[in-house]
Amino acid sequence: MTIVLTPVWSNGVQKLKVISAAPTKPAHGLLPPAHNDAIHYQRCLAQLRSKDKNIEKYIYLTQLKDADPSIFYRMCLANMAEITPLIYTPTVGDACLQFSQIFRRPEGLFISIKDKGNIGKILRNWPRINEARISVVTDGSRILGLGDLGVNGMPISIGKLSLYVAGAGIRPESTIPICLDLGTDTQKFLDDPLYLGLRQKRVPTKEADEFMEEFMQEMAAHFPKLLIQFEDFSTDKAFAYLDRFRHRYPLFNDDIQGTGAVVLSGFINAAKLSSAASGRPLTDHRILFLGAGSAGVGVAMQLMSFFKLHGLSTEEARNRIYLVDSQGLIFDGRGPMAEHKKYFSRTDYQGPPMTDLTEIIKLVRPTALMGLSTTKGAFNQSVIQTMSALNPRPIVFPLSNPVRLSECEFHEAVEWSQGRVLFASGSPFPEEEYGGKMLYPGQGNNMYIFPGLGLGAILARASAVTDSMVEASSLGLADALTADERADDLLYPRVERIREISTEIALAVIRAAQKAGVDRSTDLRKMSDAEVRAFVQERMYNP
């Protein structure tokens, strides 16, 4: 076995680094005589397309990634629009629900509450400790809009990391999907003989907090160069763990920060089109949210940046945002509410509780409607028509995943707004023709943001992921539209350009990290933007 040591420069010091050798081809005779990589790529693509159910395609791609990662990622890069919905939303939701039934081989790390006190020992079992750079961690307590799935949430971590590789060129061997099994409160899983997780209810908050404290300390000790992304924790835990750990370790929460960043980007472009149609200034926009969980409040916090970028104060920006939860409009006089909702609770409404969304729209007169409620059909005909009566080009973002939980579908929004809607959703929808013009739905998919954000944070060796870095990723995405994409009124770039987009976002994130003083790769400070861009592209994995 040959070990290759390559000299590298780090902060002015030359060091030797072990370079992973590419896997060797099978010896002569171990492959059919006419085997050809290019033809085999076409064979694999044909095999994928022969499946008639998306979950079967997901299973096939999972097996292919295990058997031949290079072919898998080549297929992803060449067919992003086709394969992304299969390895991530919406198909990953079904994969989570059926994880214990479709399980073939283990992937990633499973750490349970039974390992408390021995987490470091579990982490040392990971075979590629030195290569680790990015980990997506979930406890399965709130997977998409599907609820507490326990250990069945692991496909979320796996899918996100596949997109880090495909979308930002992070090396597959640098990724660690992790599922923390603290039990589940979903009885049907506890009763399922095939369920792969602990057969117990979720542990109390105090015990879970102690577990997380040990987990984060051991992760930092064993993986000093690792960036951590928290994914699909329940709302209370999502905010609590982000607040507790974000200033001590390099991490971010994709539901709170990633979703907020991608929605901010789409809203920036939608607001420009809406204001051009109405003639009203950008500072006149008002945003109404249906859904006030971790994602809803996280997006609302991020959208305050839009108003502050246009000169409004923090208080003025906050007053442009209204929240509606399952009990209606959130306002101070309504009574006790969860802590994370209080920041946006209205002080200027003193009337009776309001629960009808159409009536709330008539009161608030919003220019934009955001859906993070996981309530199918919540944006009904009355809601869309009321928004369209108030705005020449209403902004409607039904962001809940998967498709069956989306607040409305694109064809409905087009029909009910007479083709005037500015639309972005969490899951993909087909384009629609209306009035002789082809209309394209935006997809406010976090995959536009987190690959570039993660890549930039890794290359800058950021000691923390600051709000300014998240905002920089959003602004970088908003500016990534080409002239042709703007001509088609697109709110997001075409997903086929994901590597190009991730490069620009990584550059913006690196510069933001430098400005915040959290970068540890100080050599990058001396480089021009063109040099940093080239540096980023050189380090992208190409299968």
PEWO-V121637 format. One record per residue. RES is the residue in three letters. SS is DSSP state (~ for helix, > for strand, _ for the rest). Layout:
BEGIN
RES/SS ; RES/SS
END
This chain:
BEGIN
MET/_ ; THR/_ ; ILE/_ ; VAL/> ; LEU/> ; THR/> ; PRO/> ; VAL/> ; TRP/> ; SER/> ; ASN/_ ; GLY/_ ; VAL/> ; GLN/> ; LYS/> ; LEU/> ; LYS/> ; VAL/> ; ILE/> ; SER/_ ; ALA/_ ; ALA/_ ; PRO/_ ; THR/_ ; LYS/_ ; PRO/_ ; ALA/_ ; HIS/_ ; GLY/_ ; LEU/_ ; LEU/_ ; PRO/_ ; PRO/_ ; ALA/_ ; HIS/_ ; ASN/_ ; ASP/~ ; ALA/~ ; ILE/~ ; HIS/~ ; TYR/~ ; GLN/~ ; ARG/~ ; CYS/~ ; LEU/~ ; ALA/~ ; GLN/~ ; LEU/~ ; ARG/~ ; SER/_ ; LYS/_ ; ASP/_ ; LYS/_ ; ASN/~ ; ILE/~ ; GLU/~ ; LYS/~ ; TYR/~ ; ILE/~ ; TYR/~ ; LEU/~ ; THR/~ ; GLN/~ ; LEU/~ ; LYS/~ ; ASP/~ ; ALA/~ ; ASP/_ ; PRO/~ ; SER/~ ; ILE/~ ; PHE/~ ; TYR/~ ; ARG/~ ; MET/~ ; CYS/~ ; LEU/~ ; ALA/~ ; ASN/_ ; MET/~ ; ALA/~ ; GLU/~ ; ILE/~ ; THR/~ ; PRO/~ ; LEU/~ ; ILE/~ ; TYR/_ ; THR/_ ; PRO/_ ; THR/~ ; VAL/~ ; GLY/~ ; ASP/~ ; ALA/~ ; CYS/~ ; LEU/~ ; GLN/_ ; PHE/~ ; SER/~ ; GLN/~ ; ILE/~ ; PHE/_ ; ARG/_ ; ARG/_ ; PRO/_ ; GLU/_ ; GLY/_ ; LEU/> ; PHE/> ; ILE/> ; SER/> ; ILE/~ ; LYS/~ ; ASP/~ ; LYS/_ ; GLY/_ ; ASN/_ ; ILE/~ ; GLY/~ ; LYS/~ ; ILE/~ ; LEU/~ ; ARG/_ ; ASN/_ ; TRP/_ ; PRO/_ ; ARG/_ ; ILE/_ ; ASN/_ ; GLU/_ ; ALA/_ ; ARG/_ ; ILE/> ; SER/> ; VAL/> ; VAL/> ; THR/> ; ASP/_ ; GLY/_ ; SER/_ ; ARG/_ ; ILE/_ ; LEU/_ ; GLY/_ ; LEU/_ ; GLY/_ ; ASP/_ ; LEU/_ ; GLY/~ ; VAL/~ ; ASN/~ ; GLY/~ ; MET/~ ; PRO/~ ; ILE/~ ; SER/~ ; ILE/~ ; GLY/~ ; LYS/~ ; LEU/~ ; SER/~ ; LEU/~ ; TYR/~ ; VAL/~ ; ALA/~ ; GLY/~ ; ALA/~ ; GLY/_ ; ILE/_ ; ARG/_ ; PRO/~ ; GLU/~ ; SER/~ ; THR/> ; ILE/> ; PRO/> ; ILE/> ; CYS/> ; LEU/> ; ASP/> ; LEU/_ ; GLY/_ ; THR/_ ; ASP/_ ; THR/_ ; GLN/~ ; LYS/~ ; PHE/~ ; LEU/~ ; ASP/_ ; ASP/_ ; PRO/_ ; LEU/_ ; TYR/_ ; LEU/_ ; GLY/_ ; LEU/_ ; ARG/_ ; GLN/_ ; LYS/_ ; ARG/_ ; VAL/_ ; PRO/_ ; THR/~ ; LYS/~ ; GLU/~ ; ALA/~ ; ASP/~ ; GLU/~ ; PHE/~ ; MET/~ ; GLU/~ ; GLU/~ ; PHE/~ ; MET/~ ; GLN/~ ; GLU/~ ; MET/~ ; ALA/~ ; ALA/~ ; HIS/~ ; PHE/_ ; PRO/_ ; LYS/_ ; LEU/_ ; LEU/> ; ILE/> ; GLN/> ; PHE/> ; GLU/_ ; ASP/_ ; PHE/_ ; SER/_ ; THR/~ ; ASP/~ ; LYS/~ ; ALA/~ ; PHE/~ ; ALA/~ ; TYR/~ ; LEU/~ ; ASP/~ ; ARG/~ ; PHE/~ ; ARG/_ ; HIS/_ ; ARG/_ ; TYR/_ ; PRO/_ ; LEU/> ; PHE/> ; ASN/> ; ASP/~ ; ASP/~ ; ILE/~ ; GLN/~ ; GLY/~ ; THR/~ ; GLY/~ ; ALA/~ ; VAL/~ ; VAL/~ ; LEU/~ ; SER/~ ; GLY/~ ; PHE/~ ; ILE/~ ; ASN/~ ; ALA/~ ; ALA/~ ; LYS/~ ; LEU/~ ; SER/~ ; SER/~ ; ALA/~ ; ALA/~ ; SER/~ ; GLY/_ ; ARG/_ ; PRO/_ ; LEU/~ ; THR/~ ; ASP/~ ; HIS/_ ; ARG/_ ; ILE/> ; LEU/> ; PHE/> ; LEU/> ; GLY/_ ; ALA/_ ; GLY/_ ; SER/~ ; ALA/~ ; GLY/~ ; VAL/~ ; GLY/~ ; VAL/~ ; ALA/~ ; MET/~ ; GLN/~ ; LEU/~ ; MET/~ ; SER/~ ; PHE/~ ; PHE/~ ; LYS/~ ; LEU/~ ; HIS/_ ; GLY/_ ; LEU/_ ; SER/_ ; THR/~ ; GLU/~ ; GLU/~ ; ALA/~ ; ARG/~ ; ASN/_ ; ARG/_ ; ILE/> ; TYR/> ; LEU/> ; VAL/> ; ASP/> ; SER/_ ; GLN/_ ; GLY/> ; LEU/> ; ILE/_ ; PHE/> ; ASP/~ ; GLY/~ ; ARG/~ ; GLY/_ ; PRO/_ ; MET/_ ; ALA/_ ; GLU/~ ; HIS/~ ; LYS/~ ; LYS/~ ; TYR/~ ; PHE/~ ; SER/_ ; ARG/> ; THR/_ ; ASP/_ ; TYR/_ ; GLN/_ ; GLY/_ ; PRO/_ ; PRO/_ ; MET/_ ; THR/_ ; ASP/_ ; LEU/~ ; THR/~ ; GLU/~ ; ILE/~ ; ILE/~ ; LYS/~ ; LEU/~ ; VAL/~ ; ARG/_ ; PRO/_ ; THR/_ ; ALA/> ; LEU/> ; MET/> ; GLY/> ; LEU/_ ; SER/_ ; THR/_ ; THR/_ ; LYS/_ ; GLY/_ ; ALA/_ ; PHE/_ ; ASN/_ ; GLN/~ ; SER/~ ; VAL/~ ; ILE/~ ; GLN/~ ; THR/~ ; MET/~ ; SER/~ ; ALA/~ ; LEU/~ ; ASN/_ ; PRO/_ ; ARG/_ ; PRO/_ ; ILE/> ; VAL/> ; PHE/> ; PRO/> ; LEU/_ ; SER/_ ; ASN/_ ; PRO/_ ; VAL/~ ; ARG/~ ; LEU/~ ; SER/_ ; GLU/_ ; CYS/_ ; GLU/_ ; PHE/~ ; HIS/~ ; GLU/~ ; ALA/~ ; VAL/~ ; GLU/~ ; TRP/~ ; SER/_ ; GLN/_ ; GLY/_ ; ARG/_ ; VAL/_ ; LEU/> ; PHE/> ; ALA/> ; SER/> ; GLY/_ ; SER/_ ; PRO/_ ; PHE/_ ; PRO/_ ; GLU/_ ; GLU/> ; GLU/> ; TYR/> ; GLY/_ ; GLY/_ ; LYS/> ; MET/> ; LEU/> ; TYR/_ ; PRO/_ ; GLY/> ; GLN/> ; GLY/_ ; ASN/_ ; ASN/~ ; MET/~ ; TYR/~ ; ILE/_ ; PHE/~ ; PRO/~ ; GLY/~ ; LEU/~ ; GLY/~ ; LEU/~ ; GLY/~ ; ALA/~ ; ILE/~ ; LEU/~ ; ALA/~ ; ARG/_ ; ALA/_ ; SER/_ ; ALA/_ ; VAL/_ ; THR/_ ; ASP/~ ; SER/~ ; MET/~ ; VAL/~ ; GLU/~ ; ALA/~ ; SER/~ ; SER/~ ; LEU/~ ; GLY/~ ; LEU/~ ; ALA/~ ; ASP/_ ; ALA/_ ; LEU/_ ; THR/_ ; ALA/~ ; ASP/~ ; GLU/~ ; ARG/~ ; ALA/~ ; ASP/_ ; ASP/_ ; LEU/_ ; LEU/_ ; TYR/_ ; PRO/_ ; ARG/_ ; VAL/~ ; GLU/~ ; ARG/~ ; ILE/~ ; ARG/~ ; GLU/~ ; ILE/~ ; SER/~ ; THR/~ ; GLU/~ ; ILE/~ ; ALA/~ ; LEU/~ ; ALA/~ ; VAL/~ ; ILE/~ ; ARG/~ ; ALA/~ ; ALA/~ ; GLN/~ ; LYS/~ ; ALA/~ ; GLY/_ ; VAL/_ ; ASP/_ ; ARG/_ ; SER/_ ; THR/~ ; ASP/~ ; LEU/~ ; ARG/~ ; LYS/~ ; MET/_ ; SER/_ ; ASP/~ ; ALA/~ ; GLU/~ ; VAL/~ ; ARG/~ ; ALA/~ ; PHE/~ ; VAL/~ ; GLN/~ ; GLU/~ ; ARG/_ ; MET/_ ; TYR/_ ; ASN/_ ; PRO/_
END
